[in-house]
């Protein structure tokens, strides 16, 4: 018996559609179709039975209802091995449908294009998922096809009449169909959750009882953190994410570690605002998710030189991000250093020409990161599940910071403290950041004790500490760390406060003539 006698074709993606229709018609298959799919097939000279003709009922509600009909779903869901099913089909004049070829309305593409709420809702497919799920459930009788890449193999097996291969294909395509509808529904649910968050009262629970995470594979690096680990990169569906839709202009394939560091570096440079808004260039240089140096200046070159001066040794093999267009002047200097990846919103033609000589260097053109553009929650995997939290990306108001010492910081110190505090949230805990107004000077990261982070930040300093300030991501539990900083000549410190020994630490600052600000906000980064 012929495996496929009637096929229903209804696709948004018309790739390979005409060739599939021609192949099916040559096999004597009757084609039932809808709307644009039917027009495409008819324009190619194929004979098509409209769904409205098959059901005897017109499309209604602007096309929202066309395939939701017993003559369609009965034809798909009937179990050919059950005599009563076949009898009911005959009684109600329903013809079996042996092949369902459907791909769904382009919901994700619509959302990613910036479409409004109403337009996005209209691209939520209803009939398509229903038909696919019905066909996949009844896969021992019906083939469910969602991917144009499967059309050639399907036709080949049907042409050869290979029953064994067809049975294997049925199961494979059913799995693919259920995955497709699962991912589609997950993308819609995730989008609706994000839309709902915009209108949720502040006192409402931030995290839903069930968290829907819809991901699609975006990239397959050669390996993970180490060569023996396989890896893949997924991006949230229904949202931009993953560097705001970056374009790799040149260079080798991005590795797992490149992507992690590139994400961190972009966020660091972006935290200071765009050059267009502030009038100042910011350059961040990162290794292993920690800054080697961050600098700002009137030009990209000046900012880069200041960032590099923090720790030029560690900057070898680093990732660099800029908060504005990268010009030829800065590119000429950067090319002297071995760099893995450079990220910028734009590269000048001169910069492109200079970097083109370093063929392995990856250039990523991408917009700056903003909290508003963030997609999904900050997830960290643990055995058997995930920890979820909001991103630590909200801006702070320096006017709310409290001066807790007798000595008030000078204007330039206050500006330096704001710079240090911005950097601090990106440094692994326990974090101590020593800076002047325009650049990092010493960084103490990832130490088990805060006093050791203080010592490390000072030991790493390769620049003059005169006039420098320090930031601590969390409170000083004892005065010892503050004493270390004061002895090195630090004159102002910013920290969250909140320790049982705050009074002791404040007294130590007053004793040594330091200014100290409490922000009331901690920035641990584990």
Secondary structure, DSSP 8 states (H G I E B T S, - for coil): --S-SEEEEEES--TTHHHHHHHHHHTT-EEEE-HHHHHHHHHTT---EEHHHHHTS--BTTTTBSS-SHHHHHHHH--TT-HHHHHHHHHTT-----EEEEE---HHHHHHTT--HHHHHHT--SHHHHHHHHHHHTTTT-EEE--GGGHHHHHHHHHHT-HHHHHHHHHHHHHHHHHHHHHHHHHHHHHHHHHHHTTS-TTS-SS-SS----EEEEE--S-SSSTTS---EEEETTS--HHHH-EEEESS---HHHHHHHHHHHHHHHTT--HHHHS-EEEEEEETTEEEEEEEESSHHHHHHHHHHH-TTTTTTEEEEESS-B-HHHHHHHTTS-EEEEEES-B-HHHHHHHTTSTT-EEEE-----GGG--S-EEEEETTEEEEE--S-----GGG-EE-SSS---HHHHHHHHHHHHHHTTS-SS-EEEE-SSBEEEEE-S-SSHHHHHHHHHHH--S--TT-EEEESS--SSSHHHHHHHHTT--EEEE----TTHHHHHHHHHHTT-EEEE-S------
